[in-house]
Amino acid sequence: MRMREKVQVLEAENATLRWNIAHPQASGPHPVRFWTGLREGEGRTGVAYSAACILGNSAGVYIRETVPRCTLHPGRNIGFVCLSHVEFLPAD
């Protein structure tokens, strides 16, 4: 493993640890705002279903998008979103 890759993995491990300490409730469903491209605009809302983890050299969480005002549609799986593109929302 090259030095740059080692640094990326260590940074991802550090980000994962900080996220999981700051958001211990993240192991269960919790509302989040996320961006799948550039972090611009209001983003989209969804639910984080996992604590932060590492995939490759990136730290992130698994998200399911929510459909506003719709109780019949459970939303769709977004998948893994990097922590830099996710923010927690207050629980209702």
MODELLER restraints for C-alpha pairs under 7 A, 6 or more apart:
rsr = mdl.restraints
at = mdl.atoms
rsr.add(forms.Gaussian(group=physical.xy_distance, feature=features.Distance(at['CA:8:A'], at['CA:57:A']), mean=5.78, stdev=0.5))
rsr.add(forms.Gaussian(group=physical.xy_distance, feature=features.Distance(at['CA:9:A'], at['CA:57:A']), mean=5.08, stdev=0.5))
rsr.add(forms.Gaussian(group=physical.xy_distance, feature=features.Distance(at['CA:12:A'], at['CA:54:A']), mean=6.58, stdev=0.5))
rsr.add(forms.Gaussian(group=physical.xy_distance, feature=features.Distance(at['CA:12:A'], at['CA:57:A']), mean=6.37, stdev=0.5))
rsr.add(forms.Gaussian(group=physical.xy_distance, feature=features.Distance(at['CA:12:A'], at['CA:58:A']), mean=5.43, stdev=0.5))
rsr.add(forms.Gaussian(group=physical.xy_distance, feature=features.Distance(at['CA:12:A'], at['CA:59:A']), mean=4.90, stdev=0.5))
rsr.add(forms.Gaussian(group=physical.xy_distance, feature=features.Distance(at['CA:15:A'], at['CA:59:A']), mean=6.54, stdev=0.5))
rsr.add(forms.Gaussian(group=physical.xy_distance, feature=features.Distance(at['CA:16:A'], at['CA:52:A']), mean=5.33, stdev=0.5))
rsr.add(forms.Gaussian(group=physical.xy_distance, feature=features.Distance(at['CA:16:A'], at['CA:53:A']), mean=5.94, stdev=0.5))
rsr.add(forms.Gaussian(group=physical.xy_distance, feature=features.Distance(at['CA:16:A'], at['CA:59:A']), mean=5.76, stdev=0.5))
rsr.add(forms.Gaussian(group=physical.xy_distance, feature=features.Distance(at['CA:19:A'], at['CA:52:A']), mean=6.62, stdev=0.5))
rsr.add(forms.Gaussian(group=physical.xy_distance, feature=features.Distance(at['CA:20:A'], at['CA:26:A']), mean=6.99, stdev=0.5))
rsr.add(forms.Gaussian(group=physical.xy_distance, feature=features.Distance(at['CA:20:A'], at['CA:51:A']), mean=6.18, stdev=0.5))
rsr.add(forms.Gaussian(group=physical.xy_distance, feature=features.Distance(at['CA:20:A'], at['CA:52:A']), mean=6.15, stdev=0.5))
rsr.add(forms.Gaussian(group=physical.xy_distance, feature=features.Distance(at['CA:26:A'], at['CA:48:A']), mean=6.74, stdev=0.5))
rsr.add(forms.Gaussian(group=physical.xy_distance, feature=features.Distance(at['CA:26:A'], at['CA:49:A']), mean=7.00, stdev=0.5))
rsr.add(forms.Gaussian(group=physical.xy_distance, feature=features.Distance(at['CA:26:A'], at['CA:50:A']), mean=5.95, stdev=0.5))
rsr.add(forms.Gaussian(group=physical.xy_distance, feature=features.Distance(at['CA:26:A'], at['CA:51:A']), mean=4.93, stdev=0.5))
rsr.add(forms.Gaussian(group=physical.xy_distance, feature=features.Distance(at['CA:27:A'], at['CA:49:A']), mean=6.34, stdev=0.5))
rsr.add(forms.Gaussian(group=physical.xy_distance, feature=features.Distance(at['CA:27:A'], at['CA:50:A']), mean=4.64, stdev=0.5))
rsr.add(forms.Gaussian(group=physical.xy_distance, feature=features.Distance(at['CA:27:A'], at['CA:51:A']), mean=4.44, stdev=0.5))
rsr.add(forms.Gaussian(group=physical.xy_distance, feature=features.Distance(at['CA:28:A'], at['CA:49:A']), mean=5.42, stdev=0.5))
rsr.add(forms.Gaussian(group=physical.xy_distance, feature=features.Distance(at['CA:28:A'], at['CA:50:A']), mean=6.20, stdev=0.5))
rsr.add(forms.Gaussian(group=physical.xy_distance, feature=features.Distance(at['CA:29:A'], at['CA:47:A']), mean=5.79, stdev=0.5))
rsr.add(forms.Gaussian(group=physical.xy_distance, feature=features.Distance(at['CA:29:A'], at['CA:48:A']), mean=5.44, stdev=0.5))
rsr.add(forms.Gaussian(group=physical.xy_distance, feature=features.Distance(at['CA:29:A'], at['CA:49:A']), mean=4.68, stdev=0.5))
rsr.add(forms.Gaussian(group=physical.xy_distance, feature=features.Distance(at['CA:30:A'], at['CA:47:A']), mean=5.20, stdev=0.5))
rsr.add(forms.Gaussian(group=physical.xy_distance, feature=features.Distance(at['CA:30:A'], at['CA:48:A']), mean=5.26, stdev=0.5))
rsr.add(forms.Gaussian(group=physical.xy_distance, feature=features.Distance(at['CA:30:A'], at['CA:49:A']), mean=6.87, stdev=0.5))
rsr.add(forms.Gaussian(group=physical.xy_distance, feature=features.Distance(at['CA:30:A'], at['CA:91:A']), mean=6.86, stdev=0.5))
rsr.add(forms.Gaussian(group=physical.xy_distance, feature=features.Distance(at['CA:31:A'], at['CA:46:A']), mean=5.80, stdev=0.5))
rsr.add(forms.Gaussian(group=physical.xy_distance, feature=features.Distance(at['CA:31:A'], at['CA:47:A']), mean=4.48, stdev=0.5))
rsr.add(forms.Gaussian(group=physical.xy_distance, feature=features.Distance(at['CA:31:A'], at['CA:48:A']), mean=6.33, stdev=0.5))
rsr.add(forms.Gaussian(group=physical.xy_distance, feature=features.Distance(at['CA:31:A'], at['CA:88:A']), mean=6.37, stdev=0.5))
rsr.add(forms.Gaussian(group=physical.xy_distance, feature=features.Distance(at['CA:31:A'], at['CA:89:A']), mean=5.46, stdev=0.5))
rsr.add(forms.Gaussian(group=physical.xy_distance, feature=features.Distance(at['CA:31:A'], at['CA:91:A']), mean=6.48, stdev=0.5))
rsr.add(forms.Gaussian(group=physical.xy_distance, feature=features.Distance(at['CA:32:A'], at['CA:45:A']), mean=5.78, stdev=0.5))
rsr.add(forms.Gaussian(group=physical.xy_distance, feature=features.Distance(at['CA:32:A'], at['CA:46:A']), mean=5.38, stdev=0.5))
rsr.add(forms.Gaussian(group=physical.xy_distance, feature=features.Distance(at['CA:32:A'], at['CA:47:A']), mean=5.59, stdev=0.5))
rsr.add(forms.Gaussian(group=physical.xy_distance, feature=features.Distance(at['CA:32:A'], at['CA:48:A']), mean=6.39, stdev=0.5))
rsr.add(forms.Gaussian(group=physical.xy_distance, feature=features.Distance(at['CA:32:A'], at['CA:86:A']), mean=6.63, stdev=0.5))
rsr.add(forms.Gaussian(group=physical.xy_distance, feature=features.Distance(at['CA:32:A'], at['CA:87:A']), mean=5.59, stdev=0.5))
rsr.add(forms.Gaussian(group=physical.xy_distance, feature=features.Distance(at['CA:32:A'], at['CA:88:A']), mean=4.48, stdev=0.5))
rsr.add(forms.Gaussian(group=physical.xy_distance, feature=features.Distance(at['CA:32:A'], at['CA:89:A']), mean=5.03, stdev=0.5))
rsr.add(forms.Gaussian(group=physical.xy_distance, feature=features.Distance(at['CA:33:A'], at['CA:43:A']), mean=6.12, stdev=0.5))
rsr.add(forms.Gaussian(group=physical.xy_distance, feature=features.Distance(at['CA:33:A'], at['CA:44:A']), mean=5.49, stdev=0.5))
rsr.add(forms.Gaussian(group=physical.xy_distance, feature=features.Distance(at['CA:33:A'], at['CA:45:A']), mean=4.48, stdev=0.5))
rsr.add(forms.Gaussian(group=physical.xy_distance, feature=features.Distance(at['CA:33:A'], at['CA:46:A']), mean=6.22, stdev=0.5))
rsr.add(forms.Gaussian(group=physical.xy_distance, feature=features.Distance(at['CA:33:A'], at['CA:86:A']), mean=5.83, stdev=0.5))
rsr.add(forms.Gaussian(group=physical.xy_distance, feature=features.Distance(at['CA:33:A'], at['CA:87:A']), mean=5.37, stdev=0.5))
rsr.add(forms.Gaussian(group=physical.xy_distance, feature=features.Distance(at['CA:33:A'], at['CA:88:A']), mean=6.44, stdev=0.5))
rsr.add(forms.Gaussian(group=physical.xy_distance, feature=features.Distance(at['CA:33:A'], at['CA:89:A']), mean=6.68, stdev=0.5))
rsr.add(forms.Gaussian(group=physical.xy_distance, feature=features.Distance(at['CA:34:A'], at['CA:43:A']), mean=5.41, stdev=0.5))
rsr.add(forms.Gaussian(group=physical.xy_distance, feature=features.Distance(at['CA:34:A'], at['CA:44:A']), mean=5.40, stdev=0.5))
rsr.add(forms.Gaussian(group=physical.xy_distance, feature=features.Distance(at['CA:34:A'], at['CA:45:A']), mean=6.26, stdev=0.5))
rsr.add(forms.Gaussian(group=physical.xy_distance, feature=features.Distance(at['CA:34:A'], at['CA:85:A']), mean=5.51, stdev=0.5))
rsr.add(forms.Gaussian(group=physical.xy_distance, feature=features.Distance(at['CA:34:A'], at['CA:86:A']), mean=4.49, stdev=0.5))
rsr.add(forms.Gaussian(group=physical.xy_distance, feature=features.Distance(at['CA:34:A'], at['CA:87:A']), mean=6.47, stdev=0.5))
rsr.add(forms.Gaussian(group=physical.xy_distance, feature=features.Distance(at['CA:35:A'], at['CA:43:A']), mean=5.00, stdev=0.5))
rsr.add(forms.Gaussian(group=physical.xy_distance, feature=features.Distance(at['CA:35:A'], at['CA:44:A']), mean=6.36, stdev=0.5))
rsr.add(forms.Gaussian(group=physical.xy_distance, feature=features.Distance(at['CA:35:A'], at['CA:85:A']), mean=5.32, stdev=0.5))
rsr.add(forms.Gaussian(group=physical.xy_distance, feature=features.Distance(at['CA:35:A'], at['CA:86:A']), mean=6.80, stdev=0.5))
rsr.add(forms.Gaussian(group=physical.xy_distance, feature=features.Distance(at['CA:39:A'], at['CA:85:A']), mean=6.36, stdev=0.5))
rsr.add(forms.Gaussian(group=physical.xy_distance, feature=features.Distance(at['CA:45:A'], at['CA:65:A']), mean=6.14, stdev=0.5))
rsr.add(forms.Gaussian(group=physical.xy_distance, feature=features.Distance(at['CA:45:A'], at['CA:66:A']), mean=6.09, stdev=0.5))
rsr.add(forms.Gaussian(group=physical.xy_distance, feature=features.Distance(at['CA:46:A'], at['CA:63:A']), mean=6.29, stdev=0.5))
rsr.add(forms.Gaussian(group=physical.xy_distance, feature=features.Distance(at['CA:46:A'], at['CA:64:A']), mean=5.43, stdev=0.5))
rsr.add(forms.Gaussian(group=physical.xy_distance, feature=features.Distance(at['CA:46:A'], at['CA:65:A']), mean=3.99, stdev=0.5))
rsr.add(forms.Gaussian(group=physical.xy_distance, feature=features.Distance(at['CA:46:A'], at['CA:66:A']), mean=4.72, stdev=0.5))
rsr.add(forms.Gaussian(group=physical.xy_distance, feature=features.Distance(at['CA:47:A'], at['CA:63:A']), mean=5.48, stdev=0.5))
rsr.add(forms.Gaussian(group=physical.xy_distance, feature=features.Distance(at['CA:47:A'], at['CA:64:A']), mean=5.30, stdev=0.5))
rsr.add(forms.Gaussian(group=physical.xy_distance, feature=features.Distance(at['CA:47:A'], at['CA:65:A']), mean=6.34, stdev=0.5))
rsr.add(forms.Gaussian(group=physical.xy_distance, feature=features.Distance(at['CA:47:A'], at['CA:66:A']), mean=6.89, stdev=0.5))
rsr.add(forms.Gaussian(group=physical.xy_distance, feature=features.Distance(at['CA:48:A'], at['CA:61:A']), mean=6.50, stdev=0.5))
rsr.add(forms.Gaussian(group=physical.xy_distance, feature=features.Distance(at['CA:48:A'], at['CA:62:A']), mean=5.78, stdev=0.5))
rsr.add(forms.Gaussian(group=physical.xy_distance, feature=features.Distance(at['CA:48:A'], at['CA:63:A']), mean=4.55, stdev=0.5))
rsr.add(forms.Gaussian(group=physical.xy_distance, feature=features.Distance(at['CA:48:A'], at['CA:64:A']), mean=6.62, stdev=0.5))
rsr.add(forms.Gaussian(group=physical.xy_distance, feature=features.Distance(at['CA:49:A'], at['CA:62:A']), mean=5.88, stdev=0.5))
rsr.add(forms.Gaussian(group=physical.xy_distance, feature=features.Distance(at['CA:49:A'], at['CA:63:A']), mean=6.09, stdev=0.5))
rsr.add(forms.Gaussian(group=physical.xy_distance, feature=features.Distance(at['CA:50:A'], at['CA:61:A']), mean=5.92, stdev=0.5))
rsr.add(forms.Gaussian(group=physical.xy_distance, feature=features.Distance(at['CA:50:A'], at['CA:62:A']), mean=5.84, stdev=0.5))
rsr.add(forms.Gaussian(group=physical.xy_distance, feature=features.Distance(at['CA:51:A'], at['CA:61:A']), mean=6.31, stdev=0.5))
rsr.add(forms.Gaussian(group=physical.xy_distance, feature=features.Distance(at['CA:52:A'], at['CA:59:A']), mean=6.56, stdev=0.5))
rsr.add(forms.Gaussian(group=physical.xy_distance, feature=features.Distance(at['CA:52:A'], at['CA:60:A']), mean=5.24, stdev=0.5))
rsr.add(forms.Gaussian(group=physical.xy_distance, feature=features.Distance(at['CA:52:A'], at['CA:61:A']), mean=4.77, stdev=0.5))
rsr.add(forms.Gaussian(group=physical.xy_distance, feature=features.Distance(at['CA:53:A'], at['CA:59:A']), mean=5.60, stdev=0.5))
rsr.add(forms.Gaussian(group=physical.xy_distance, feature=features.Distance(at['CA:53:A'], at['CA:60:A']), mean=5.69, stdev=0.5))
rsr.add(forms.Gaussian(group=physical.xy_distance, feature=features.Distance(at['CA:53:A'], at['CA:61:A']), mean=6.33, stdev=0.5))
rsr.add(forms.Gaussian(group=physical.xy_distance, feature=features.Distance(at['CA:54:A'], at['CA:60:A']), mean=6.35, stdev=0.5))
rsr.add(forms.Gaussian(group=physical.xy_distance, feature=features.Distance(at['CA:58:A'], at['CA:82:A']), mean=6.52, stdev=0.5))
rsr.add(forms.Gaussian(group=physical.xy_distance, feature=features.Distance(at['CA:59:A'], at['CA:82:A']), mean=5.63, stdev=0.5))
rsr.add(forms.Gaussian(group=physical.xy_distance, feature=features.Distance(at['CA:59:A'], at['CA:83:A']), mean=5.98, stdev=0.5))
rsr.add(forms.Gaussian(group=physical.xy_distance, feature=features.Distance(at['CA:60:A'], at['CA:80:A']), mean=6.11, stdev=0.5))
rsr.add(forms.Gaussian(group=physical.xy_distance, feature=features.Distance(at['CA:60:A'], at['CA:81:A']), mean=5.21, stdev=0.5))
rsr.add(forms.Gaussian(group=physical.xy_distance, feature=features.Distance(at['CA:60:A'], at['CA:82:A']), mean=4.01, stdev=0.5))
rsr.add(forms.Gaussian(group=physical.xy_distance, feature=features.Distance(at['CA:60:A'], at['CA:83:A']), mean=4.59, stdev=0.5))
rsr.add(forms.Gaussian(group=physical.xy_distance, feature=features.Distance(at['CA:61:A'], at['CA:80:A']), mean=5.48, stdev=0.5))
rsr.add(forms.Gaussian(group=physical.xy_distance, feature=features.Distance(at['CA:61:A'], at['CA:81:A']), mean=5.62, stdev=0.5))
rsr.add(forms.Gaussian(group=physical.xy_distance, feature=features.Distance(at['CA:61:A'], at['CA:82:A']), mean=6.67, stdev=0.5))
rsr.add(forms.Gaussian(group=physical.xy_distance, feature=features.Distance(at['CA:61:A'], at['CA:83:A']), mean=6.79, stdev=0.5))
rsr.add(forms.Gaussian(group=physical.xy_distance, feature=features.Distance(at['CA:62:A'], at['CA:79:A']), mean=4.99, stdev=0.5))
rsr.add(forms.Gaussian(group=physical.xy_distance, feature=features.Distance(at['CA:62:A'], at['CA:80:A']), mean=4.51, stdev=0.5))
rsr.add(forms.Gaussian(group=physical.xy_distance, feature=features.Distance(at['CA:62:A'], at['CA:81:A']), mean=6.34, stdev=0.5))
rsr.add(forms.Gaussian(group=physical.xy_distance, feature=features.Distance(at['CA:63:A'], at['CA:77:A']), mean=6.39, stdev=0.5))
rsr.add(forms.Gaussian(group=physical.xy_distance, feature=features.Distance(at['CA:63:A'], at['CA:78:A']), mean=5.45, stdev=0.5))
rsr.add(forms.Gaussian(group=physical.xy_distance, feature=features.Distance(at['CA:63:A'], at['CA:79:A']), mean=5.42, stdev=0.5))
rsr.add(forms.Gaussian(group=physical.xy_distance, feature=features.Distance(at['CA:63:A'], at['CA:80:A']), mean=6.51, stdev=0.5))
rsr.add(forms.Gaussian(group=physical.xy_distance, feature=features.Distance(at['CA:64:A'], at['CA:75:A']), mean=6.42, stdev=0.5))
rsr.add(forms.Gaussian(group=physical.xy_distance, feature=features.Distance(at['CA:64:A'], at['CA:76:A']), mean=5.54, stdev=0.5))
rsr.add(forms.Gaussian(group=physical.xy_distance, feature=features.Distance(at['CA:64:A'], at['CA:77:A']), mean=4.32, stdev=0.5))
rsr.add(forms.Gaussian(group=physical.xy_distance, feature=features.Distance(at['CA:64:A'], at['CA:78:A']), mean=5.27, stdev=0.5))
rsr.add(forms.Gaussian(group=physical.xy_distance, feature=features.Distance(at['CA:64:A'], at['CA:79:A']), mean=6.95, stdev=0.5))
rsr.add(forms.Gaussian(group=physical.xy_distance, feature=features.Distance(at['CA:65:A'], at['CA:75:A']), mean=5.22, stdev=0.5))
rsr.add(forms.Gaussian(group=physical.xy_distance, feature=features.Distance(at['CA:65:A'], at['CA:76:A']), mean=5.38, stdev=0.5))
rsr.add(forms.Gaussian(group=physical.xy_distance, feature=features.Distance(at['CA:65:A'], at['CA:77:A']), mean=6.19, stdev=0.5))
rsr.add(forms.Gaussian(group=physical.xy_distance, feature=features.Distance(at['CA:65:A'], at['CA:78:A']), mean=6.18, stdev=0.5))
rsr.add(forms.Gaussian(group=physical.xy_distance, feature=features.Distance(at['CA:66:A'], at['CA:74:A']), mean=6.77, stdev=0.5))
rsr.add(forms.Gaussian(group=physical.xy_distance, feature=features.Distance(at['CA:66:A'], at['CA:75:A']), mean=4.73, stdev=0.5))
rsr.add(forms.Gaussian(group=physical.xy_distance, feature=features.Distance(at['CA:67:A'], at['CA:73:A']), mean=6.80, stdev=0.5))
rsr.add(forms.Gaussian(group=physical.xy_distance, feature=features.Distance(at['CA:67:A'], at['CA:75:A']), mean=5.47, stdev=0.5))
